Amino acid sequence: MVAAKPPRFKPINAKAEAELIKALLSLRDADECKRFLYDVCTPKEIGDLCDRWWIARLLDEGKLSYREMHALTGVSVTTIGRVARFLQQELFQGYRLVLDRAKSGNKKK
């Protein structure tokens, strides 16, 4: 009998997720946000978040191919495709929300 593979990622604890969101919402400015991110994330995790946000903005501009984005940023074509999928198809639409707010100059809608 072959053992089942363990799940790739551990499930997110809903209560812990809600508490993290509450903590993020309590941040008052960019300095506080940066300080919190550097405490809660590793430098690699922060770099990965920065890369994904850069890619989301490039995808939204629509001027470069995935290969051109990879050459410019060093981000893998797989990650670029994943960001594109979340930007275009997934239900959360978090990238779209923040991109649209940045374009309109509004903090909240």
N, C-alpha and C positions, 0 to 999 in steps of 0.2 A: 504494500500500500504506500502510495506517495503522499507525503505530508503536504498540506496546503501551504502555499506561500504566505508569509505574514503580510499584512497590509503595508503598502509602500510608505504611507504616512500615518502617524498616530492621529486618531480623531481629535477634533478640537473640542475642548471642554467649553460648553455654552456659557457657563457662569464665568469662567476665566476670560473668555472672549468679551463678554459684556463689561467686565471690570477693566479690561485693557482699553476698550473703546471709551469708557468713562474717563479713564486716565488721560487718554489722548485729547478728549474734549476739554479737559481741565487746563490744558496748556494755553498760556496767554499770548505768547509771541514766538517769533522764529528762534530766539536764543533758548527759550525753555524747551521748544521742540527739539532743537539740536542736542541739548544736554540730555534729554530723555532718550532720544534715539541712540546716542553713544553709550548710554548705560544699558539699554535693553537689547541692543543689537551688537553683533560682532562687526568689525570693520568690513569683512566680506559681505555680510548681509546688507549693510548700508550701501556698499558699492553696487550690489545686485539691485537694490531698490532704485538707486540713482540711474543705473543703466536702463532698467525697465521704463522709468519715467521719461528718459531721453528718447528711447525708442518709441514710446507712445506719442510723443510730440512730433517726431520725424514721420511716423506713420500718418498722423493727422494732417501734416503738411502735404503728404502725397507726392513729393517730388523725387524721392529716391526709391530704387529697387531694394529688395532685401539684401542682395549682394553688396550694393553700394553702402547700405547702412552698416553691414558687417565690416566693410573696409574702413569706414569712418570711425566706428565705435569700438570694434573688437568684440561686440556682442554676437553670440552664435546665431546662425540663421534659424535654428530650432527655437531659441528664446524669442527672436523677432517674430516668428510665426505664432508663438504662444501669446505674445502681447497683442498681435493683430487679431487673433481669435477672440480674446477677451474684449478688445476694443470694438469689434464688429458684431460678435454673435452671442456672447454670454449674457446672462440675465442681470448680473450685478450692475454693469454699466458705470462703475466707479471711475474708470479712466475718462469716459465721455463726460461725466458730471463735472470733473475738475477741469478738463480741457475746455469745456464750454464756459465755465466760470472764469477761467483765465482769459479767454478771448473777450468776454464781455466786461471784464474788470470787476465783476461782482464777487463778493465773498460768499454770499448765500442767495439761494433762490427759493 
